[in-house]
């Protein structure tokens, strides 16, 4: 009888004690999941904006280089 009551009581205590940690772990995993989604979206947008800015910057550099080269050739 004592053994069975100890056997019943101990899993209940474990469940109660483990329930808090399970809730806390679920909360932490949910927060981490949302932070990962936000970070992924931000990095996606920053990557594409930097790609487009880099492409525009590269095109303007090429245009400037060709314009400057033409000016140098005309002044010679």
MOFEN-V276814 format. One record per residue. N is the residue number from 1. PHI is phi as a letter, one per 30 degrees, with the letter a starting at -180 (none if undefined). PSI is psi in radians with two decimals (* if undefined). Layout:
BEGIN
N&PHI&PSI  N&PHI&PSI
END
This chain:
BEGIN
1&none&-0.81  2&d&-0.67  3&d&-0.72  4&d&-0.67  5&d&-0.65  6&d&-0.66  7&d&-0.58  8&d&-0.63  9&d&-0.70  10&d&-0.79  11&d&-0.57  12&d&-0.76  13&d&-0.72  14&d&-0.71  15&d&-0.74  16&d&-0.81  17&d&-0.70  18&d&-0.38  19&d&-0.71  20&d&-0.77  21&d&-0.59  22&d&-0.75  23&d&-0.74  24&d&-0.73  25&d&-0.68  26&d&-0.72  27&d&-0.78  28&d&-0.71  29&d&-0.63  30&d&-0.79  31&d&-0.77  32&d&-0.67  33&d&-0.82  34&d&-0.68  35&d&-0.67  36&d&-0.71  37&d&-0.79  38&d&-0.77  39&d&-0.70  40&d&-0.75  41&d&-0.77  42&d&-0.76  43&d&-0.63  44&d&-0.87  45&d&-0.72  46&d&-0.69  47&d&-0.83  48&d&-0.63  49&d&-0.69  50&d&-0.57  51&d&-0.81  52&d&-0.69  53&d&-0.72  54&d&-0.68  55&d&-0.79  56&d&-0.73  57&d&-0.69  58&d&-0.75  59&d&-0.73  60&d&-0.62  61&d&-0.73  62&d&-0.76  63&d&-0.74  64&d&-0.73  65&d&-0.78  66&d&-0.66  67&d&-0.80  68&d&-0.67  69&d&-0.70  70&d&-0.71  71&d&-0.72  72&d&-0.71  73&d&-0.59  74&d&-0.60  75&d&-0.32  76&d&*
END
